[in-house]
Amino acid sequence: MCSTTLSPPDAHACGAANAIEMADVVRQFGPEYVARFGHVMLPSQRRALEDIKVCCTKALGGRLYHCDDCHESFWSFHCCRNRACPKCHGR
């Protein structure tokens, strides 16, 4: 039986540890992109960038699961559910 709590750490839970994700690109280059093209972006496009940046991170919260049988613990972070997010709707 697994139990849960609601205060996640700073680590990411989704995706492979060594894989570069869209969120990594948005976090690194998003501010410069918005500074350059923000005046022509739609509000929905800005929102998509913000959602992708925080998807499956501490910013959206999550749950800590703990298995009573094997004593392993792991975090499951909430996703942004934005239709432009490759983590949420890329499959």
CORNORWO-V870457 format. One record per residue. N is the residue number from 1. RES is the residue in one small letter. OMEGA is omega in whole degrees, -180 to 180 (999 if undefined). BURIAL is + if it has 24 or more other ideal C-beta (glycine too) atoms within 12 Angstrom, else -. D_LAST is the distance of its C-alpha to the last C-alpha in whole Angstrom. Layout:
N_RES_OMEGA_BURIAL_D_LAST ; N_RES_OMEGA_BURIAL_D_LAST
//
This chain:
1_m_-179_-_29 ; 2_c_176_-_27 ; 3_s_-177_-_29 ; 4_t_169_-_27 ; 5_t_-171_-_28 ; 6_l_178_-_27 ; 7_s_-174_-_28 ; 8_p_175_+_25 ; 9_p_-177_-_26 ; 10_d_-175_-_25 ; 11_a_176_-_23 ; 12_h_-179_+_19 ; 13_a_-175_+_17 ; 14_c_172_+_14 ; 15_g_179_-_13 ; 16_a_-175_-_15 ; 17_a_-176_-_19 ; 18_n_-176_-_19 ; 19_a_174_-_16 ; 20_i_-178_-_17 ; 21_e_176_+_14 ; 22_m_-180_+_14 ; 23_a_177_+_16 ; 24_d_179_-_19 ; 25_v_180_-_19 ; 26_v_179_+_19 ; 27_r_-177_-_22 ; 28_q_-172_-_24 ; 29_f_-177_-_24 ; 30_g_-179_+_23 ; 31_p_178_-_27 ; 32_e_179_-_29 ; 33_y_179_-_26 ; 34_v_178_-_27 ; 35_a_-178_-_31 ; 36_r_-173_-_31 ; 37_f_-177_-_29 ; 38_g_-178_-_29 ; 39_h_179_-_32 ; 40_v_-179_-_29 ; 41_m_173_-_26 ; 42_l_177_-_25 ; 43_p_179_-_25 ; 44_s_178_-_21 ; 45_q_176_-_21 ; 46_r_180_-_23 ; 47_r_179_-_21 ; 48_a_178_+_17 ; 49_l_179_+_19 ; 50_e_180_+_20 ; 51_d_180_+_17 ; 52_i_-179_+_15 ; 53_k_-175_+_18 ; 54_v_-178_+_19 ; 55_c_179_+_15 ; 56_c_177_+_16 ; 57_t_178_+_19 ; 58_k_-178_-_23 ; 59_a_179_-_23 ; 60_l_179_+_21 ; 61_g_-179_-_22 ; 62_g_-179_+_21 ; 63_r_174_-_23 ; 64_l_178_-_25 ; 65_y_179_-_24 ; 66_h_180_-_27 ; 67_c_180_-_28 ; 68_d_-180_-_32 ; 69_d_-176_-_32 ; 70_c_177_-_30 ; 71_h_175_-_31 ; 72_e_175_-_28 ; 73_s_176_-_26 ; 74_f_179_-_23 ; 75_w_171_+_21 ; 76_s_-177_+_18 ; 77_f_179_+_18 ; 78_h_178_-_17 ; 79_c_-175_+_14 ; 80_c_-180_+_15 ; 81_r_176_-_13 ; 82_n_-176_+_13 ; 83_r_178_-_12 ; 84_a_-176_+_12 ; 85_c_179_+_10 ; 86_p_177_+_8 ; 87_k_-176_+_8 ; 88_c_-174_+_8 ; 89_h_-178_-_6 ; 90_g_-176_-_4 ; 91_r_999_-_0
//
